[in-house]
Amino acid sequence: RDLLVMANEIIANLKDNRKALDLLTAFVRATEQHFEDEENCMKEHGYPFIPNHVVEHKVIIHRLNALARDLRNTATRKMDRIYILEITRGLLNHIDNYDIQFGQYVAKKQMTQS
């Protein structure tokens, strides 16, 4: 499933903390799988900046896990838009700074192989 769609589902369920937390947990798992798939694709293409990209993935996953842990440990706290903004900001920043760079690398590589 699309990660941004999942983030929107979390937003749509903010009033139900248990449901939002369950969706966040699924979101973390989907993000981890997405990153694993992406890293495998980078290896297949011989992308030279994999180490930097993997560090960024680890930072995002760490933040997501910390967010989920915080919400689990604070029973009375309601998830709000600030949390969701943190999630989406991290993903969009990652796309802007890392995924676009990888896409440009693959496109350039394909052009030189043609």
N, C-alpha and C positions, 0 to 999 in steps of 0.2 A: 504494500500500500504506500501511497505517496506520503512522505513525512509531513509535508505542510497540511495535507488533508487531516492527518492524525492530530496535528497541533490544533487545527480548527475544531476538531471533535472535543478536545480537552477544553477549549474555551467554551464550547456550547454546553458543557456539563460542569461548569464551575460551581454551581450551587449545590451540587452533590459531590462532596469531598471524596467519598469512597469511590464513586464512579470516575471522577477526574484522576484520582491516584491510580486506579486500575488502568486507565487509558495512558497515563504517563509511564507506567511500568511497561506496557506494550510498546509505547513509543521508544523507550530506551532500548528494548530488545530489537526493534525494527531498525533503529539507528545503528546499533552495533552490527547487525547483519549487512546493512547498506555499506557501512565503512569497510567491512571485511571484503565484500564483493568489489568495491571500488579499489581497494589495495591489490587484490588479485588482478584486476584489469590493468592497473599501473605496472605490475610486474610483467604481465604479458607484453606490454608495449615498451618495456625497457625504460620507463620514466625515471630520469636521473634524480628527481627531487622527492622520491618516496619517503626517505627518513623525515623530512620536514612535514610532509603531509600526514604521516602516521602520528607524529607528535601532536599535531592539531586535532586529529581524531581522538587521541587519548585525552586531551584537554576537554573537549566537548563531552565525551562520555563521563569523565570525572565530574564535571559540573552537573550533568543530568542526574547522575547517581546521588550526588550530594543534595540536589533539590528533592529527589524522591525520598531520600533518607530523612531530610528535614521535615517533609510533610508527614511521613509515617510516625515520626517521633513527637510530633506536636498535634495531639488528637483534636484540640479545639480550634486549631488554625484552619482557616478556609483558604483554599488555593485561589489566587487572584490573578489579574491580568499582568502584574509585574513579573510573576513567575513565567507566564507564557511568553511575555516579551523577551525574557532572558533566553528561553529556548529558541524562539524564532530568530532573535538577533544573532545568536551564536551560529545557527545554521546558515542564515543569509550571509553573514560575514565569511563563513567558511566557503560558501559557494563563490562569492565575489573574489576572495583572495586566493583560493587554492584550486577549486574545481574548474574554474574558467581557465586558469593557467594550464591545467592538465589537458583540457579540451583543445586549447591552442597548440599544445605540444603534439597531440595525436593528429590534428588536422595538418600541421606542418610536416610531420613525418609521412603522412599519407601522400601529400603533394610531392614530396621529394622521391617517393617510391613510384610515382606514376610515370 
